[in-house]
Amino acid sequence: MAVETVLMYNCSGEQWAKLRQIFLMLRVRIRPVEADQYGLTLEDLLGRSEEKAPVEEEFSDPMLVFCNLPHEKLDHLLTAMGRAGLPRIALKAMLTPTNRTWTSQQLWTELRREHEAMQAQRQQKK
């Protein structure tokens, strides 16, 4: 059985302590990803690879990738995050058969594009 894991990007420091507590409380493994690993695939990161694979453009946005979590547990986790008063994390994704071979950089690029499109759509509705 695959281990329930969250890949965490740019979520270090005191303001993220509650987030780590939530993951630990729900028994979800935390895998912090450092900038010099952004060129590794999500699959490699889940394999606990400690390799280095830097990219030309790093990102500083907080980002979470939920891996192997059942939908009920993900819902519970997102609800707990909302109630904890954490800083907003706009870039979140589930691990899928499509994105598992993407690098962190590729996923970040796609999530930013989607987020910007949704923001533009909201602005048009106003």
KEZAZA-618985 format. One record per residue (C-alpha): residue number from 1; residue in three letters; x, y, z. Coordinates in Angstrom, 2 decimals. Each point is the difference from the previous one (the first is absolute). Layout:
<site><nr>NUM</nr><rest>ala</rest><xx>X</xx><yy>Y</yy><zz>Z</zz></site>
...
// end
This chain:
<site><nr>1</nr><rest>met</rest><xx>0.00</xx><yy>0.00</yy><zz>0.00</zz></site>
<site><nr>2</nr><rest>ala</rest><xx>1.28</xx><yy>3.47</yy><zz>-0.89</zz></site>
<site><nr>3</nr><rest>val</rest><xx>0.90</xx><yy>2.25</yy><zz>2.90</zz></site>
<site><nr>4</nr><rest>glu</rest><xx>-2.19</xx><yy>3.08</yy><zz>0.51</zz></site>
<site><nr>5</nr><rest>thr</rest><xx>2.41</xx><yy>2.88</yy><zz>-0.57</zz></site>
<site><nr>6</nr><rest>val</rest><xx>-0.03</xx><yy>3.74</yy><zz>-0.53</zz></site>
<site><nr>7</nr><rest>leu</rest><xx>2.80</xx><yy>1.57</yy><zz>-2.00</zz></site>
<site><nr>8</nr><rest>met</rest><xx>0.58</xx><yy>3.43</yy><zz>1.57</zz></site>
<site><nr>9</nr><rest>tyr</rest><xx>1.61</xx><yy>2.90</yy><zz>-1.82</zz></site>
<site><nr>10</nr><rest>asn</rest><xx>1.00</xx><yy>3.24</yy><zz>1.71</zz></site>
<site><nr>11</nr><rest>cys</rest><xx>-1.90</xx><yy>-0.78</yy><zz>3.19</zz></site>
<site><nr>12</nr><rest>ser</rest><xx>2.73</xx><yy>0.27</yy><zz>2.60</zz></site>
<site><nr>13</nr><rest>gly</rest><xx>0.23</xx><yy>2.27</yy><zz>2.99</zz></site>
<site><nr>14</nr><rest>glu</rest><xx>-2.23</xx><yy>0.74</yy><zz>2.96</zz></site>
<site><nr>15</nr><rest>gln</rest><xx>-3.04</xx><yy>1.11</yy><zz>-1.99</zz></site>
<site><nr>16</nr><rest>trp</rest><xx>-0.25</xx><yy>-3.55</yy><zz>-1.39</zz></site>
<site><nr>17</nr><rest>ala</rest><xx>0.36</xx><yy>-1.85</yy><zz>3.33</zz></site>
<site><nr>18</nr><rest>lys</rest><xx>-3.79</xx><yy>-0.51</yy><zz>0.22</zz></site>
<site><nr>19</nr><rest>leu</rest><xx>0.00</xx><yy>-1.52</yy><zz>-3.47</zz></site>
<site><nr>20</nr><rest>arg</rest><xx>2.61</xx><yy>-2.55</yy><zz>1.01</zz></site>
<site><nr>21</nr><rest>gln</rest><xx>-1.99</xx><yy>-0.78</yy><zz>3.16</zz></site>
<site><nr>22</nr><rest>ile</rest><xx>-3.14</xx><yy>-0.65</yy><zz>-2.07</zz></site>
<site><nr>23</nr><rest>phe</rest><xx>1.87</xx><yy>-2.42</yy><zz>-2.26</zz></site>
<site><nr>24</nr><rest>leu</rest><xx>1.56</xx><yy>-1.80</yy><zz>2.95</zz></site>
<site><nr>25</nr><rest>met</rest><xx>-3.32</xx><yy>-0.20</yy><zz>1.83</zz></site>
<site><nr>26</nr><rest>leu</rest><xx>-1.64</xx><yy>-1.56</yy><zz>-3.06</zz></site>
<site><nr>27</nr><rest>arg</rest><xx>2.97</xx><yy>-2.35</yy><zz>-0.48</zz></site>
<site><nr>28</nr><rest>val</rest><xx>0.98</xx><yy>1.35</yy><zz>-3.38</zz></site>
<site><nr>29</nr><rest>arg</rest><xx>3.68</xx><yy>-0.16</yy><zz>-0.89</zz></site>
<site><nr>30</nr><rest>ile</rest><xx>1.60</xx><yy>3.37</yy><zz>-0.73</zz></site>
<site><nr>31</nr><rest>arg</rest><xx>2.62</xx><yy>0.30</yy><zz>-2.72</zz></site>
<site><nr>32</nr><rest>pro</rest><xx>1.55</xx><yy>3.49</yy><zz>-0.16</zz></site>
<site><nr>33</nr><rest>val</rest><xx>1.39</xx><yy>0.69</yy><zz>-3.47</zz></site>
<site><nr>34</nr><rest>glu</rest><xx>2.97</xx><yy>2.34</yy><zz>-0.32</zz></site>
<site><nr>35</nr><rest>ala</rest><xx>0.73</xx><yy>2.25</yy><zz>-2.98</zz></site>
<site><nr>36</nr><rest>asp</rest><xx>2.93</xx><yy>-2.14</yy><zz>-1.11</zz></site>
<site><nr>37</nr><rest>gln</rest><xx>-2.45</xx><yy>-2.89</yy><zz>-0.51</zz></site>
<site><nr>38</nr><rest>tyr</rest><xx>-2.54</xx><yy>1.84</yy><zz>-2.20</zz></site>
<site><nr>39</nr><rest>gly</rest><xx>1.33</xx><yy>-1.82</yy><zz>-3.07</zz></site>
<site><nr>40</nr><rest>leu</rest><xx>-0.88</xx><yy>-3.45</yy><zz>1.38</zz></site>
<site><nr>41</nr><rest>thr</rest><xx>-3.29</xx><yy>-1.61</yy><zz>-0.93</zz></site>
<site><nr>42</nr><rest>leu</rest><xx>-2.74</xx><yy>-0.22</yy><zz>2.60</zz></site>
<site><nr>43</nr><rest>glu</rest><xx>0.36</xx><yy>-3.77</yy><zz>-0.22</zz></site>
<site><nr>44</nr><rest>asp</rest><xx>3.72</xx><yy>0.24</yy><zz>0.83</zz></site>
<site><nr>45</nr><rest>leu</rest><xx>-0.74</xx><yy>2.27</yy><zz>2.96</zz></site>
<site><nr>46</nr><rest>leu</rest><xx>-2.49</xx><yy>-2.51</yy><zz>1.36</zz></site>
<site><nr>47</nr><rest>gly</rest><xx>2.68</xx><yy>-2.66</yy><zz>-0.31</zz></site>
<site><nr>48</nr><rest>arg</rest><xx>1.90</xx><yy>2.03</yy><zz>2.61</zz></site>
<site><nr>49</nr><rest>ser</rest><xx>2.68</xx><yy>0.93</yy><zz>-2.50</zz></site>
<site><nr>50</nr><rest>glu</rest><xx>2.62</xx><yy>2.32</yy><zz>1.46</zz></site>
<site><nr>51</nr><rest>glu</rest><xx>1.42</xx><yy>0.76</yy><zz>-3.42</zz></site>
<site><nr>52</nr><rest>lys</rest><xx>0.50</xx><yy>3.57</yy><zz>-1.08</zz></site>
<site><nr>53</nr><rest>ala</rest><xx>-1.56</xx><yy>1.25</yy><zz>-3.22</zz></site>
<site><nr>54</nr><rest>pro</rest><xx>-0.14</xx><yy>3.79</yy><zz>0.01</zz></site>
<site><nr>55</nr><rest>val</rest><xx>-1.92</xx><yy>2.03</yy><zz>-2.58</zz></site>
<site><nr>56</nr><rest>glu</rest><xx>0.71</xx><yy>3.35</yy><zz>-1.62</zz></site>
<site><nr>57</nr><rest>glu</rest><xx>-2.95</xx><yy>1.77</yy><zz>1.60</zz></site>
<site><nr>58</nr><rest>glu</rest><xx>-0.80</xx><yy>-0.68</yy><zz>3.64</zz></site>
<site><nr>59</nr><rest>phe</rest><xx>-3.31</xx><yy>0.96</yy><zz>1.57</zz></site>
<site><nr>60</nr><rest>ser</rest><xx>-0.83</xx><yy>1.24</yy><zz>3.47</zz></site>
<site><nr>61</nr><rest>asp</rest><xx>-3.77</xx><yy>-0.56</yy><zz>0.05</zz></site>
<site><nr>62</nr><rest>pro</rest><xx>-1.24</xx><yy>-2.45</yy><zz>2.61</zz></site>
<site><nr>63</nr><rest>met</rest><xx>-1.23</xx><yy>-3.13</yy><zz>-1.77</zz></site>
<site><nr>64</nr><rest>leu</rest><xx>-1.40</xx><yy>-3.34</yy><zz>1.19</zz></site>
<site><nr>65</nr><rest>val</rest><xx>-0.36</xx><yy>-3.26</yy><zz>-1.89</zz></site>
<site><nr>66</nr><rest>phe</rest><xx>-2.27</xx><yy>-2.57</yy><zz>1.63</zz></site>
<site><nr>67</nr><rest>cys</rest><xx>1.09</xx><yy>-3.54</yy><zz>-0.82</zz></site>
<site><nr>68</nr><rest>asn</rest><xx>-1.99</xx><yy>-3.19</yy><zz>0.58</zz></site>
<site><nr>69</nr><rest>leu</rest><xx>-2.58</xx><yy>1.60</yy><zz>2.30</zz></site>
<site><nr>70</nr><rest>pro</rest><xx>-3.57</xx><yy>-1.31</yy><zz>-0.10</zz></site>
<site><nr>71</nr><rest>his</rest><xx>-2.52</xx><yy>2.74</yy><zz>-0.81</zz></site>
<site><nr>72</nr><rest>glu</rest><xx>-1.55</xx><yy>-0.10</yy><zz>3.48</zz></site>
<site><nr>73</nr><rest>lys</rest><xx>3.37</xx><yy>0.54</yy><zz>1.65</zz></site>
<site><nr>74</nr><rest>leu</rest><xx>0.87</xx><yy>2.79</yy><zz>-2.43</zz></site>
<site><nr>75</nr><rest>asp</rest><xx>-3.30</xx><yy>1.74</yy><zz>0.79</zz></site>
<site><nr>76</nr><rest>his</rest><xx>0.69</xx><yy>-0.33</yy><zz>3.72</zz></site>
<site><nr>77</nr><rest>leu</rest><xx>3.52</xx><yy>1.33</yy><zz>-0.45</zz></site>
<site><nr>78</nr><rest>leu</rest><xx>-1.12</xx><yy>3.01</yy><zz>-2.06</zz></site>
<site><nr>79</nr><rest>thr</rest><xx>-2.69</xx><yy>0.82</yy><zz>2.55</zz></site>
<site><nr>80</nr><rest>ala</rest><xx>2.54</xx><yy>-0.15</yy><zz>2.83</zz></site>
<site><nr>81</nr><rest>met</rest><xx>2.34</xx><yy>2.26</yy><zz>-1.97</zz></site>
<site><nr>82</nr><rest>gly</rest><xx>-2.77</xx><yy>2.53</yy><zz>-0.51</zz></site>
<site><nr>83</nr><rest>arg</rest><xx>-0.88</xx><yy>0.07</yy><zz>3.69</zz></site>
<site><nr>84</nr><rest>ala</rest><xx>3.64</xx><yy>0.34</yy><zz>1.09</zz></site>
<site><nr>85</nr><rest>gly</rest><xx>0.33</xx><yy>3.53</yy><zz>-1.37</zz></site>
<site><nr>86</nr><rest>leu</rest><xx>3.04</xx><yy>-0.83</yy><zz>-2.12</zz></site>
<site><nr>87</nr><rest>pro</rest><xx>1.32</xx><yy>2.28</yy><zz>-2.72</zz></site>
<site><nr>88</nr><rest>arg</rest><xx>-1.81</xx><yy>-0.64</yy><zz>-3.28</zz></site>
<site><nr>89</nr><rest>ile</rest><xx>1.49</xx><yy>-2.68</yy><zz>-2.24</zz></site>
<site><nr>90</nr><rest>ala</rest><xx>-1.37</xx><yy>0.58</yy><zz>-3.49</zz></site>
<site><nr>91</nr><rest>leu</rest><xx>2.05</xx><yy>-2.71</yy><zz>-1.69</zz></site>
<site><nr>92</nr><rest>lys</rest><xx>-1.25</xx><yy>-3.45</yy><zz>0.95</zz></site>
<site><nr>93</nr><rest>ala</rest><xx>-0.25</xx><yy>-3.17</yy><zz>-2.06</zz></site>
<site><nr>94</nr><rest>met</rest><xx>-0.70</xx><yy>-3.70</yy><zz>0.25</zz></site>
<site><nr>95</nr><rest>leu</rest><xx>2.52</xx><yy>-2.45</yy><zz>-1.38</zz></site>
<site><nr>96</nr><rest>thr</rest><xx>-1.48</xx><yy>-1.48</yy><zz>-3.19</zz></site>
<site><nr>97</nr><rest>pro</rest><xx>1.13</xx><yy>-2.50</yy><zz>-2.62</zz></site>
<site><nr>98</nr><rest>thr</rest><xx>0.62</xx><yy>2.99</yy><zz>-2.28</zz></site>
<site><nr>99</nr><rest>asn</rest><xx>2.03</xx><yy>2.22</yy><zz>2.33</zz></site>
<site><nr>100</nr><rest>arg</rest><xx>2.00</xx><yy>-2.67</yy><zz>1.82</zz></site>
<site><nr>101</nr><rest>thr</rest><xx>2.71</xx><yy>0.21</yy><zz>-2.70</zz></site>
<site><nr>102</nr><rest>trp</rest><xx>0.11</xx><yy>3.81</yy><zz>0.11</zz></site>
<site><nr>103</nr><rest>thr</rest><xx>2.71</xx><yy>1.89</yy><zz>1.80</zz></site>
<site><nr>104</nr><rest>ser</rest><xx>-0.91</xx><yy>2.35</yy><zz>2.83</zz></site>
<site><nr>105</nr><rest>gln</rest><xx>0.80</xx><yy>2.88</yy><zz>-2.35</zz></site>
<site><nr>106</nr><rest>gln</rest><xx>-2.43</xx><yy>-1.31</yy><zz>-2.65</zz></site>
<site><nr>107</nr><rest>leu</rest><xx>-2.77</xx><yy>-0.45</yy><zz>2.58</zz></site>
<site><nr>108</nr><rest>trp</rest><xx>0.60</xx><yy>3.48</yy><zz>1.42</zz></site>
<site><nr>109</nr><rest>thr</rest><xx>-0.18</xx><yy>1.52</yy><zz>-3.49</zz></site>
<site><nr>110</nr><rest>glu</rest><xx>-3.29</xx><yy>-1.77</yy><zz>-0.73</zz></site>
<site><nr>111</nr><rest>leu</rest><xx>-1.55</xx><yy>0.88</yy><zz>3.38</zz></site>
<site><nr>112</nr><rest>arg</rest><xx>1.02</xx><yy>3.68</yy><zz>-0.37</zz></site>
<site><nr>113</nr><rest>arg</rest><xx>-1.56</xx><yy>0.11</yy><zz>-3.46</zz></site>
<site><nr>114</nr><rest>glu</rest><xx>-3.24</xx><yy>-1.55</yy><zz>1.29</zz></site>
<site><nr>115</nr><rest>his</rest><xx>-0.07</xx><yy>2.30</yy><zz>3.03</zz></site>
<site><nr>116</nr><rest>glu</rest><xx>0.51</xx><yy>3.11</yy><zz>-2.14</zz></site>
<site><nr>117</nr><rest>ala</rest><xx>-2.77</xx><yy>-1.13</yy><zz>-2.39</zz></site>
<site><nr>118</nr><rest>met</rest><xx>-2.41</xx><yy>-0.49</yy><zz>2.91</zz></site>
<site><nr>119</nr><rest>gln</rest><xx>0.92</xx><yy>3.42</yy><zz>1.43</zz></site>
<site><nr>120</nr><rest>ala</rest><xx>-0.65</xx><yy>1.64</yy><zz>-3.38</zz></site>
<site><nr>121</nr><rest>gln</rest><xx>-3.33</xx><yy>-1.80</yy><zz>-0.25</zz></site>
<site><nr>122</nr><rest>arg</rest><xx>-1.03</xx><yy>1.26</yy><zz>3.45</zz></site>
<site><nr>123</nr><rest>gln</rest><xx>0.94</xx><yy>3.55</yy><zz>-0.96</zz></site>
<site><nr>124</nr><rest>gln</rest><xx>-2.19</xx><yy>-0.20</yy><zz>-3.11</zz></site>
<site><nr>125</nr><rest>lys</rest><xx>-3.00</xx><yy>-1.06</yy><zz>2.10</zz></site>
<site><nr>126</nr><rest>lys</rest><xx>0.28</xx><yy>3.11</yy><zz>2.20</zz></site>
// end
